[in-house]
Amino acid sequence: MARRYFGTDGIRGQANAWPMTAEVALRVGVATGMHFRSARARTRVVIGKDTRLSGYMIEPALTAGFVSAGCDVFLVGPIPTPAIAMLTRSMRCDLGVMISASHNPFADNGIKLFGPDGYKLSDEVQAEIEAMMDGPQDGGLAAPEKLGRARRLDTARDRYIEAIKGTLPRGLRLDGLKVAVDCANGAAYAVAPTILWELGAEVTAIGVEPDGFNINRDCGSTAPEALARTVVEKGCDIGIALDGDADRVIVVDEAGHQVDGDQLMALIASSWAKRGRLTGGGIVATVMSNMGLERYLEARGLTLVRTQVGDRYVGERMRADGYNVGGEQSGHMIFSDYATTGDGLVAALQVLAVMVEEGISASAATRRFDPWPQLLRNVRYAGQAPTVDDAVVRVIAEETARLDGHGRILIRPSGTEPLIRVMAEADDPVLVEQVVGRIVEVMERVATRPE
């Protein structure tokens, strides 16, 4: 059954337009509060946000919903998404809520929900909450004497800083390393430079002046060019680019070259395997990860298990099968020894640990395999998705046959925008260009065809 509100990573949309309105946020608070409400004790909810202007609208609406359902709310202000997952568990809360649209522009916002175990809610629980959102909620409202309370929690950032510092191997320091960090004018603008500096690094920070409008604008993991220039100009050993809510990371080496999540997973998996720390005999990634990563792991006796796109699905597979490393090419990485969801700072510290322990440069550490040529293009549409059209189905079949087993095609809808993502990879870059180009051409023609 199609979901009405929830996508691959919570609820997301343009601020002050359905579904990202104060009214919907209020209903989310009531419905989720009703779902998690306990008859045995006060229900506790921790709410964080990134630096978007619309957070001032969504936060009080959610708070009102939870309080009206009889829940006590702790407000922690701007803080990374993984911090909310951590605080939900450490504070014994029943629910964690993050108000963020991650890497999207400032005009968007979103609501991410975490259960008492610190993991993102399953599809089944989300479906139950949706049903309660669309149904009558009067019966779930608390009596006047049982209304919840809301208060600010000023120690949340300090708790998270200490927890992240503890993920660097015992006795290791970053003394002597020059590190540039781009916080995307987002949720980590205060904590990321502090963590790196307290661990001994010489820190150059950019993207640390949020104004409500500039989150992810020409900065962060989706636009690391400014960080690359900073690394080269300042002579830094490495650059770390976070996204708006700091649950993903892209690295820039000392020469200003970008390194994606696949290379970082290859580095950390091989390093942890060598030290006997890797569980499950491999890692979990998504269908988007490069075949070069899979071949690299196979050569070392390690497996790559693939899931659908979304770090929530990566995390679910890790839990089910006992893996402790997983992630996405985009830079979401989960290390279940330390966290229940993707954490860009934890990932960055694991890379820095290898550099320090092995005495190698960022480029030597992060260039683990030659990626297969891979091309991804997006097709925007309105109305019905073009993938159901006969012409599109036919061209995908023809181009798949053309690859003849020497590559692969992946067609998938975005979980957060009206986009179809068309990806192909093969050992021949010219062929990849031709395959993607032909599919996109047909798909765009269908998408713009008058009804």
Secondary structure, 3 states (H helix, E strand, C coil): CCCCCEECCEEEEECCECCECHHHHHHHHHHHHHHHCCCCCCEEEEEEECCCCCHHHHHHHHHHHHHHCCEEEEEEEECCHHHHHHHHHHCCCCEEEEECCCCCCCCEEEEEEECCCCCECCHHHHHHHHHHHHCCCHHHCCCHHHCCCEEECCCHHHHHHHHHHCCCCCCCCCCCCEEEEECCCCCCCCHHHHHHHHCCCEEEEECCCCCCCCCCCCCCCCCCHHHHHHHHHHCCCEEEEECCCCCEEEEECCCCCEECHHHHHHHHHHHHHHCCCCCCCEEEEECCCCHHHHHHHHCCCCEEEEECCCHHHHHHHHHHHCCCEEECCCCEEEECCCCCCCCHHHHHHHHHHHHHHHCCCHHHHHCCCCCCCEEEEEEECCCCCHHHCHHHHHHHHHHHHHHCCCEEEEEEECCCCCEEEEEEEECCHHHHHHHHHHHHHHHHHHHCCCC
